[in-house]
Amino acid sequence: MKPTAAVYLDNAATTRLDPEVLDAMLPLLTEQFGNPSSIHSHGRTVRTAIEKARKTVAMLLNTSPAEIFFTSGGTEADNTAIRSSIETYGLTHAITSSLEHHAVLHTLEHLAKQGVIQLSLVNIDEKGHIDLAHLDELLGAHKGRSLVSLMHGNNEIGNLLDLNRVGDICRTHDAIFHSDTVQTMGHFRHNLQQLPVDFIVGAGHKFHGPKGVGFLYVNAERVKIHPFLYGGAQERNMRGGTENVYGIVGLAKALEIAYRDMDTHRQHITSLKSRMIDQLRAKMPDVRFNGDSGDVDNSLYTVLNVSLPASDMSDMLLFSLDIARISASGGSACSSGSNVGSHVLAALPGLDSDRGYVRFSFGKYNTVEEIDYAVDTLVGLYQKELVK
């Protein structure tokens, strides 16, 4: 049955705002309009809302409110962790992978091009797994302290990194460890009293909160960094500029809801992902799944990266799905013209660039009917191509 509304299966890109979150934000958009830096009652009311939100985020992550800094999103949080730690400690070496989000990869590549750091890329295998033995070798070979930046959950192929193992390796070599946790924040529990990390990040719009707001966790026991933005005393002198108050309140409420309902939502989303995998395997010969995304129990449960048989329609796949009112994302393993392919897929050794690739990513509002319609549409598109 065709759904009455368009089907949104691009939740790794952004998520729909939860109505409870909007309700929490509305007073800050209408009645509580004071500048939180003002000392009068209007300002104090708004300052209280920010600090209450900070305490909520800290409580959920089992850390201190003093270690949570609000930002404009995950990209700024990543940049702050990377640039400020390199500047503060005079680091000359950093390690990352070719699979990282551009907020990390482009930042480190730019610093390397400027001659600020030497950048090392840790080896990956054909499934996109990080070679932890190679990471240990790279850290051991460098004289001095290094920065390691490796994401927890890959936004394209769904691979999960063992943060404890990587953190332990980094601690052995006295390296600073930053992990982009944008895709797993609100979908997995992060206990910062137990995780051996120095920085993690979050972005509200990835877990049904507002866009344009995020946060950075800084492990105060291990690192002290210079501010990334100057201009005011906001965020305890770490980020100048008037705070995005309603965004901050919305983020905290969204994370609270995510933790409250996480088990239920995970069960629901995992069942949708499993359903799509099973149906695609049954209905489409030679379908494959990139990275670990096809392993429901050992991957980012919100992401499925589908590798489709080689076809002339591969370049038009996302457009064809959009015409059918299905929103997804993807790209080829290479770049051609204005169609820039996925740098993650391009980095996987031995990937067949002739095949079609599409990423479906699921959220709590998706339904069984939507999954069935997406599968039938995808299968139908390829069957038409085979008839030609």
C-alpha positions in Angstrom: 0.0 0.0 0.0 1.3 3.4 -0.9 1.6 5.7 2.1 -0.6 8.9 2.0 2.4 11.1 2.8 5.9 11.3 1.4 8.3 8.7 3.0 11.2 10.2 4.8 14.1 7.7 5.2 17.0 10.2 5.6 17.1 10.5 9.4 20.9 10.3 9.5 20.8 13.7 7.7 18.3 15.3 10.1 15.2 14.3 12.0 11.7 15.6 12.5 11.2 17.8 15.5 9.4 16.1 18.4 6.2 18.0 19.4 7.3 17.8 23.1 10.5 19.6 22.1 8.6 22.3 20.4 6.4 22.8 23.5 9.6 23.2 25.6 11.0 25.7 23.2 7.9 27.9 22.7 8.2 29.9 26.0 11.8 30.9 25.0 10.6 32.0 21.6 7.7 34.2 23.0 7.6 35.1 26.6 11.1 34.5 28.0 13.0 36.7 25.6 15.7 38.3 27.8 19.4 38.2 27.0 20.9 35.5 29.3 23.9 37.8 29.9 21.7 40.5 31.4 21.6 40.8 35.2 17.9 41.9 35.4 15.1 39.5 36.0 14.3 38.9 32.3 17.9 37.9 31.7 18.1 35.8 34.9 15.1 33.8 33.8 16.7 32.8 30.5 20.1 32.1 32.1 18.3 29.7 34.5 16.8 27.9 31.5 20.2 27.5 29.9 21.8 26.1 33.0 18.9 23.8 33.6 19.4 22.4 30.1 23.2 22.0 30.7 22.4 20.0 33.9 20.0 17.8 32.0 22.6 17.0 29.3 25.3 16.4 31.9 23.0 14.1 34.0 22.1 12.0 31.0 25.8 11.6 30.1 26.8 11.1 33.7 29.3 14.0 33.8 29.6 17.4 35.3 27.7 20.4 33.9 31.0 22.3 33.9 32.2 19.9 31.1 29.3 20.6 28.7 29.6 23.6 26.3 26.8 24.5 23.9 27.7 25.2 20.3 26.0 25.8 16.9 26.1 22.1 16.1 28.3 19.1 15.6 30.6 20.7 13.1 31.5 23.6 15.4 31.9 21.2 18.3 34.3 19.0 16.2 36.2 22.0 15.1 36.5 23.3 18.6 37.9 20.0 19.9 40.4 19.6 17.1 41.6 23.2 16.6 41.6 24.2 20.2 43.5 21.1 21.5 46.1 21.4 18.7 46.6 25.1 19.5 46.5 24.8 23.3 49.0 21.9 23.5 51.1 22.7 20.4 50.4 19.4 18.9 52.2 18.6 15.7 50.6 15.2 14.9 47.1 14.0 14.4 45.6 10.6 13.4 42.2 10.1 11.8 40.7 7.9 9.1 39.5 8.5 5.5 36.0 7.6 6.6 35.4 10.5 9.0 32.8 13.2 8.5 34.1 16.2 6.6 33.8 18.3 9.8 36.8 16.3 11.0 38.5 15.2 7.9 38.5 18.6 6.1 39.6 20.4 9.3 42.6 18.1 9.8 43.5 18.1 6.1 43.5 21.9 6.1 45.7 22.1 9.2 48.1 19.6 7.6 48.2 21.7 4.4 49.0 24.7 6.4 51.9 22.9 8.0 50.5 23.0 11.5 50.4 19.3 11.9 51.5 16.0 10.3 48.4 14.0 9.5 48.4 10.2 9.6 45.5 8.1 8.3 44.9 4.8 10.1 44.4 1.8 7.9 40.9 0.4 7.2 39.8 -2.9 5.7 37.2 -3.5 2.9 34.4 -3.4 5.4 35.6 -0.1 6.8 36.9 -1.4 10.1 39.6 0.6 11.8 42.9 -1.2 12.1 43.6 -0.7 15.9 47.0 -2.4 15.7 48.0 0.2 13.1 46.6 3.0 15.3 48.9 1.7 18.1 51.8 1.7 15.7 51.2 5.2 14.5 51.0 6.5 18.1 54.1 4.6 19.1 56.1 5.9 16.1 55.5 9.6 16.9 57.8 11.4 19.3 55.4 13.5 21.4 51.7 13.8 22.1 49.2 13.2 19.3 45.5 13.9 18.7 43.3 11.0 17.6 39.9 11.7 16.0 37.8 8.7 15.1 34.0 8.7 14.9 31.8 6.4 17.1 29.2 5.6 14.5 29.7 6.1 10.8 26.9 8.1 9.2 27.1 6.3 5.8 28.0 2.7 6.4 26.9 2.2 10.0 30.1 0.9 11.5 30.6 1.3 15.2 33.9 2.0 16.9 34.9 0.4 20.2 35.4 3.7 22.1 36.8 1.8 25.1 39.5 0.0 23.1 40.5 3.1 21.2 40.5 5.2 24.4 42.7 2.7 26.2 45.2 2.8 23.3 45.2 6.6 23.4 45.8 6.6 27.1 48.7 4.2 26.8 50.4 6.8 24.5 49.1 9.9 26.3 47.2 10.9 23.2 44.2 13.2 23.2 41.1 11.3 22.0 38.2 13.1 20.2 35.3 11.1 18.9 32.5 12.5 16.7 29.5 11.0 18.4 26.9 12.9 16.4 25.2 9.8 14.9 25.1 7.8 18.2 24.1 10.6 20.6 20.5 10.0 21.6 20.6 6.5 20.1 23.2 4.9 22.4 23.9 5.6 26.1 27.2 7.4 26.8 28.5 7.0 30.3 31.3 9.6 30.5 32.4 8.4 33.9 33.5 5.2 32.2 34.4 6.2 28.7 38.1 7.0 28.2 37.5 9.9 25.9 38.6 13.6 26.0 36.0 15.1 23.7 32.6 13.9 22.4 29.9 15.9 20.6 26.2 16.1 19.9 23.9 17.8 17.4 20.2 18.4 18.4 18.7 17.8 15.0 20.0 14.2 14.9 17.8 13.1 17.7 14.5 15.0 17.0 15.7 18.3 18.4 16.2 21.7 16.7 18.8 22.5 14.0 21.6 24.9 14.7 22.5 23.8 18.2 24.9 21.2 19.6 27.3 20.6 22.4 30.9 19.6 23.2 32.0 17.6 26.2 35.5 18.4 27.4 37.1 16.0 29.9 38.2 18.6 32.5 40.4 16.2 34.3 42.6 15.6 31.3 42.4 18.6 29.0 42.1 22.4 29.2 41.7 24.1 25.9 41.6 27.7 24.7 38.3 29.2 23.4 37.3 28.6 19.8 35.2 31.8 19.5 36.2 35.0 21.2 34.0 38.0 21.9 32.2 37.4 25.1 32.2 35.5 28.4 29.4 33.1 27.4 29.8 29.4 28.0 32.2 30.1 30.9 34.5 32.2 28.6 34.8 29.3 26.1 32.4 30.5 23.3 31.7 34.1 22.7 28.3 35.2 21.4 24.7 35.3 22.7 23.5 31.8 23.2 20.8 30.0 21.1 18.6 29.8 24.1 15.5 28.1 22.6 17.8 25.7 20.7 19.7 24.8 23.9 16.4 24.1 25.7 15.1 22.1 22.8 18.3 20.1 22.6 18.2 19.2 26.3 14.5 18.2 26.0 15.2 16.1 22.9 18.0 14.2 24.6 15.9 13.7 27.7 13.2 12.1 25.5 15.7 10.1 23.6 17.1 8.6 26.8 13.6 8.1 28.3 12.3 6.2 25.2 15.6 4.7 23.9 14.8 1.1 24.4 11.4 1.3 22.8 12.6 3.3 19.9 15.6 1.1 19.3 13.4 -2.0 19.2 11.1 -0.3 16.7 13.8 1.0 14.5 15.8 -2.2 14.5 12.7 -4.1 13.5 12.2 -1.8 10.5 15.8 -2.2 9.4 15.6 -5.9 9.7 12.5 -5.9 7.7 14.1 -4.0 4.9 17.2 -6.2 4.8 15.1 -9.4 4.7 12.8 -8.1 2.0 15.6 -6.8 -0.2 17.5 -10.1 0.1 14.3 -12.0 -0.9 13.3 -9.8 -3.8 16.5 -8.5 -5.3 19.3 -10.8 -6.5 22.9 -9.8 -5.6 21.9 -7.1 -3.2 24.7 -6.3 -0.7 25.1 -4.0 2.3 28.1 -1.8 2.8 30.2 -1.8 5.9 28.6 -3.4 8.9 25.2 -1.8 8.1 23.7 -5.2 7.1 24.6 -6.7 10.5 21.6 -5.5 12.6 23.1 -6.5 15.9 26.5 -4.9 15.5 26.0 -1.7 13.6 24.4 1.7 13.9 20.8 0.6 14.0 19.5 3.7 12.3 21.5 3.3 9.1 21.4 0.8 6.1 23.7 1.3 3.2 22.5 -0.7 0.2 24.7 -1.8 -2.6 22.6 -2.6 -5.7 23.5 -4.5 -8.9 25.1 -2.5 -11.7 22.6 -0.8 -13.8 22.2 2.2 -16.2 19.7 3.7 -13.7 22.2 3.9 -10.8 23.0 7.6 -11.5 19.3 8.5 -11.4 18.4 6.3 -8.4 17.9 9.0 -5.8 16.0 11.1 -8.4 13.8 8.2 -9.2 13.1 7.5 -5.5 12.3 11.2 -5.0 9.8 11.1 -7.8 8.2 8.2 -6.0 8.1 10.5 -2.9 10.8 8.6 -1.0 13.6 10.7 0.6 16.9 8.9 0.9 20.6 9.7 0.3 23.6 8.1 -1.3 26.0 8.5 -4.2 28.5 6.6 -6.3 31.9 5.6 -5.3 33.4 8.2 -7.6 32.7 11.8 -8.6 31.4 12.8 -12.0 30.4 16.3 -13.0 28.3 17.9 -10.3 27.4 14.5 -8.8 30.0 14.3 -6.0 30.2 10.8 -4.7 30.6 9.5 -1.2 34.1 9.9 0.1 33.4 7.1 2.6 32.4 4.6 -0.1 35.3 5.7 -2.3 37.7 5.0 0.6 36.6 1.4 1.0 39.2 -0.9 -0.7 37.8 -3.0 -3.6 34.4 -1.3 -3.8 32.7 -1.8 -7.2 32.1 1.7 -8.6 29.6 0.3 -11.2 27.0 -0.7 -8.6 24.3 1.6 -7.3 24.4 2.9 -3.7 21.7 4.3 -1.5 21.5 5.0 2.2 18.3 4.5 4.0 18.2 5.8 7.6 15.4 5.2 10.0 13.7 7.1 12.8 11.1 6.6 15.5 8.3 8.0 13.2 8.9 5.5 10.4 6.3 2.7 9.8 6.2 -0.8 8.5 4.1 0.4 5.6 6.8 2.9 4.6 9.5 0.3 4.6 7.4 -2.0 2.4 6.7 0.8 0.0 10.3 1.8 -0.2 11.4 -1.8 -0.9 8.7 -2.4 -3.5 9.6 0.9 -5.2 13.3 0.1 -5.3 12.7 -3.4 -6.6 10.3 -2.1 -9.2 12.8 0.4 -10.5 15.3 -2.3 -11.1 12.8 -4.7 -12.7 11.9 -2.0 -15.2 15.6 -1.6 -16.0 16.1 -5.3 -16.6 13.1 -5.5 -19.0 14.7 -2.9 -21.3 
